[in-house]
Amino acid sequence: MERSEKAQKLYDTLHAGPLDYDKEYQQIMKDFIYGNVYQHGTLDLKTRELIAIVANTTNHTLETLKEHVVAGLNCDLSPIAIKEAVYQCTPYIGVGKVTEALRVVNQIFIDYSIELPLCSQKTVTDETRFEKGFEVQSEAFTKEAIQSGHDQAPKELKHIQNYLSEYCFGDFYTRTGLDLKQRELITFIMLSTLGGCENQLRSHVGANIRVGNSRELLIEAITQCIPYIGFPRTLNAINIINEVTL
C-alpha cells in the first residue's frame, strides 16, 4: 500500500470529517503524520495518541489537541487516561494551560456522552501526600538522590524540595489511571516539547530508564512528536537521550 493510501486509511480511522481549507498543506501533513510517523516503530495507537495529547497540551495548541482527544477516544484510549495525562502536565506547564486544555477535553467528553466528573484517581491525603510523593520520587530518581536534595537544600529553598515531593509527585504521580512508566514517559514528552529544560530533561531520561522505559521507546516517543514540536526540539531531546544512554 502506498504512503498516501496508508495515511488516508489511518486518518479515516482516527478522525471524523474531510479535510477542508489549505488542502495542499493538509495533504502534506496528513501524509507525513499518518503515512510516515504513525507507520514508524511499534507504539500502539493508544500510546501514540496519548503522546500527541500531551505534546499539544504542552504547546497550548488547542485545536490540534481537540483532534487528538477525538482520535484517542476513537482508538479506545480511556477517558481516565486522557484526563490523567493532561493533569500530569500541571507541575511542568502550569495551571492556566491545563485548565484551558481541560475545557477542550471536557467538551469532547460531553459530546461523546461520557459522564462527568470521572471517577477520582486520587490516592493521597493531606497527611500522606509528602510521604507517598517521596516514595514515588525515590523510585524514579533513587531515595539517596531525593533525600540528598532535601538535606542539602539551603534554608530559603527547602520549600521547593518539599513542593516537588508533595505537589509534583504526591498530588500527581501517585494518582491511578496511568502507571509510573507512563507518567515518566509523558513527562519526558512535556520537557522535550517545552524546550530549554535540558537539565530536567536529562534527569527524566535517566528516570525513564530507571523505571523500565528503554532508549528505543524514548526514541520512538520523540519521533511521534516531530509534527507537533518540530525538528530542533526533537533533535535536542535525541542528544539528551544519547548523552544519558550511550
C-alpha positions as CSV (number, residue, x, y, z in Angstrom):
1,M,0.0,0.0,0.0
2,E,1.4,3.4,-0.9
3,R,2.2,6.0,1.8
4,S,-0.8,8.3,1.0
5,E,-3.2,5.3,1.0
6,K,-1.9,4.2,4.4
7,A,-2.2,7.7,5.7
8,Q,-5.8,8.1,4.4
9,K,-6.8,4.8,5.9
10,L,-5.4,5.6,9.3
11,Y,-6.7,9.2,9.2
12,D,-10.2,7.9,8.4
13,T,-10.0,5.5,11.4
14,L,-9.0,8.2,13.8
15,H,-10.7,11.4,12.6
16,A,-14.2,12.5,11.6
17,G,-14.9,14.7,8.6
18,P,-13.0,15.6,5.5
19,L,-10.0,18.0,5.2
20,D,-11.3,21.4,4.3
21,Y,-9.1,24.5,3.9
22,D,-5.4,24.6,2.7
23,K,-5.8,21.2,1.2
24,E,-2.4,21.0,-0.3
25,Y,-0.7,21.8,3.1
26,Q,-3.1,19.4,4.9
27,Q,-2.3,16.7,2.4
28,I,1.5,17.1,3.1
29,M,0.9,16.9,6.9
30,K,-1.6,14.1,6.7
31,D,0.8,12.0,4.6
32,F,3.7,12.8,6.9
33,I,1.9,12.2,10.2
34,Y,-0.2,9.2,9.2
35,G,1.9,7.8,6.3
36,N,5.3,8.2,8.0
37,V,5.3,8.9,11.7
38,Y,2.4,6.7,12.6
39,Q,3.8,3.9,10.5
40,H,7.2,4.0,12.2
41,G,8.1,1.8,15.1
42,T,6.0,-0.4,17.3
43,L,4.0,2.0,19.5
44,D,0.3,1.1,19.7
45,L,-2.3,3.7,18.6
46,K,-3.3,4.5,22.2
47,T,0.2,5.4,23.2
48,R,0.7,7.5,20.0
49,E,-2.5,9.4,20.8
50,L,-1.6,9.9,24.4
51,I,1.8,11.4,23.3
52,A,0.1,13.7,20.8
53,I,-2.4,14.8,23.5
54,V,0.5,15.7,25.9
55,A,2.5,17.5,23.3
56,N,-0.4,19.6,22.2
57,T,-1.5,20.3,25.8
58,T,2.1,21.5,26.5
59,N,2.2,23.6,23.3
60,H,-1.3,25.0,24.1
61,T,-2.4,24.2,20.6
62,L,-6.0,23.5,21.5
63,E,-7.5,22.8,18.0
64,T,-4.9,20.1,17.4
65,L,-5.4,18.9,21.0
66,K,-9.1,18.5,20.2
67,E,-8.4,16.4,17.1
68,H,-6.2,14.0,19.1
69,V,-8.6,13.7,22.0
70,V,-11.2,12.6,19.5
71,A,-8.7,10.3,17.8
72,G,-7.8,8.8,21.2
73,L,-11.4,8.0,22.0
74,N,-11.8,6.5,18.5
75,C,-9.0,4.1,19.2
76,D,-10.4,3.2,22.6
77,L,-8.0,5.3,24.8
78,S,-9.8,5.5,28.1
79,P,-11.2,8.9,29.2
80,I,-9.4,8.4,32.5
81,A,-6.0,8.0,30.8
82,I,-6.7,11.1,28.7
83,K,-7.6,13.2,31.8
84,E,-4.7,11.9,33.8
85,A,-2.2,12.7,31.0
86,V,-3.5,16.3,31.0
87,Y,-3.5,16.6,34.8
88,Q,0.1,15.3,34.8
89,C,1.2,18.3,32.7
90,T,0.3,20.7,35.5
91,P,3.6,20.9,37.5
92,Y,5.5,21.3,34.3
93,I,3.4,23.8,32.2
94,G,1.2,25.5,34.8
95,V,-2.4,25.7,35.8
96,G,-3.5,28.1,33.0
97,K,-2.6,25.9,30.1
98,V,-4.0,22.8,31.8
99,T,-7.3,24.5,32.7
100,E,-7.9,25.5,29.1
101,A,-6.9,22.1,27.8
102,L,-9.4,20.5,30.2
103,R,-12.2,22.7,28.9
104,V,-11.5,21.2,25.4
105,V,-11.3,17.7,26.8
106,N,-14.5,18.0,28.9
107,Q,-16.5,19.4,26.0
108,I,-15.5,16.4,23.8
109,F,-16.4,14.0,26.6
110,I,-19.8,15.7,26.8
111,D,-20.2,15.4,23.0
112,Y,-19.4,11.7,23.3
113,S,-21.9,11.3,26.2
114,I,-19.1,10.4,28.7
115,E,-20.4,11.0,32.2
116,L,-18.6,13.7,34.1
117,P,-17.0,14.0,36.5
118,L,-14.9,10.9,36.0
119,C,-14.1,8.7,39.0
120,S,-11.4,10.2,41.2
121,Q,-7.9,8.7,40.8
122,K,-6.6,10.3,44.0
123,T,-4.7,8.1,46.4
124,V,-3.3,10.5,49.0
125,T,-4.5,12.8,51.8
126,D,-3.0,16.0,53.1
127,E,-1.3,13.8,55.8
128,T,0.2,11.3,53.3
129,R,1.0,13.3,50.2
130,F,4.6,14.1,51.2
131,E,5.4,10.6,52.2
132,K,3.8,9.0,49.2
133,G,5.3,11.6,46.9
134,F,8.7,11.0,48.3
135,E,8.3,7.3,47.7
136,V,7.4,7.5,44.1
137,Q,10.0,10.3,43.5
138,S,12.6,7.9,45.1
139,E,11.5,5.1,42.8
140,A,12.2,7.3,39.7
141,F,15.4,9.0,41.0
142,T,16.6,6.9,43.9
143,K,16.0,7.5,47.6
144,E,19.6,8.7,48.1
145,A,19.3,11.4,45.5
146,I,15.9,12.7,46.7
147,Q,17.0,12.7,50.4
148,S,20.2,14.5,49.5
149,G,18.2,17.1,47.6
150,H,16.2,17.7,50.8
151,D,19.1,17.6,53.2
152,Q,21.4,19.9,51.1
153,A,18.9,22.5,50.0
154,P,19.7,25.9,51.5
155,K,17.1,27.1,54.1
156,E,15.5,29.5,51.7
157,L,15.0,26.7,49.1
158,K,13.8,23.8,51.3
159,H,10.2,24.7,50.5
160,I,10.9,24.0,46.8
161,Q,12.2,20.5,47.6
162,N,9.0,20.0,49.7
163,Y,6.8,21.1,46.9
164,L,8.5,18.7,44.5
165,S,7.8,15.8,46.8
166,E,4.3,16.6,48.0
167,Y,2.9,18.5,45.0
168,C,4.6,17.3,41.8
169,F,4.9,13.7,42.9
170,G,2.5,13.5,45.8
171,D,-0.5,15.1,44.2
172,F,0.0,13.9,40.6
173,Y,2.4,10.9,40.3
174,T,0.6,8.9,43.0
175,R,-2.7,9.0,41.1
176,T,-4.1,5.9,39.4
177,G,-5.2,5.8,35.8
178,L,-1.6,5.8,34.5
179,D,1.3,3.9,35.9
180,L,4.8,5.3,36.7
181,K,6.3,4.2,33.4
182,Q,3.5,6.1,31.5
183,R,3.8,9.1,33.7
184,E,7.6,9.3,33.3
185,L,7.2,8.8,29.5
186,I,4.8,11.7,29.2
187,T,6.9,13.9,31.4
188,F,9.8,13.3,29.0
189,I,7.4,14.4,26.2
190,M,6.4,17.6,28.1
191,L,10.0,18.6,28.8
192,S,11.1,17.9,25.2
193,T,8.1,19.9,23.9
194,L,8.8,22.9,26.2
195,G,12.5,23.2,25.2
196,G,15.0,25.0,27.3
197,C,14.7,22.4,30.0
198,E,17.8,20.3,29.3
199,N,18.8,19.8,32.9
200,Q,15.3,18.5,33.8
201,L,15.1,16.5,30.6
202,R,18.4,14.9,31.3
203,S,17.2,13.8,34.8
204,H,13.9,12.5,33.4
205,V,15.6,10.5,30.7
206,G,17.5,8.8,33.5
207,A,14.3,8.3,35.4
208,N,12.6,6.8,32.4
209,I,15.4,4.2,32.1
210,R,15.3,3.6,35.8
211,V,11.6,2.8,35.9
212,G,11.9,0.5,32.8
213,N,11.3,2.6,29.7
214,S,14.0,1.8,27.1
215,R,16.1,4.0,25.0
216,E,14.3,2.6,22.0
217,L,10.9,3.6,23.5
218,L,12.1,7.2,24.1
219,I,13.3,7.5,20.6
220,E,10.0,6.2,19.2
221,A,8.1,8.6,21.5
222,I,10.1,11.6,20.4
223,T,9.7,10.6,16.8
224,Q,5.9,10.7,17.3
225,C,6.3,14.3,18.5
226,I,8.0,15.7,15.3
227,P,4.9,17.0,13.6
228,Y,3.9,18.9,16.8
229,I,7.3,20.2,18.2
230,G,9.5,20.4,15.0
231,F,13.0,19.1,14.4
232,P,15.1,21.5,16.7
233,R,13.4,20.3,19.9
234,T,13.3,16.8,18.6
235,L,17.0,16.7,17.9
236,N,17.7,18.4,21.3
237,A,15.8,15.6,23.0
238,I,17.7,12.9,21.0
239,N,21.0,14.5,22.0
240,I,20.0,14.2,25.7
241,I,18.9,10.6,25.2
242,N,22.2,9.8,23.6
243,E,24.1,11.6,26.4
244,V,22.4,9.6,29.1
245,T,22.1,6.2,27.4
246,L,25.2,5.7,25.2
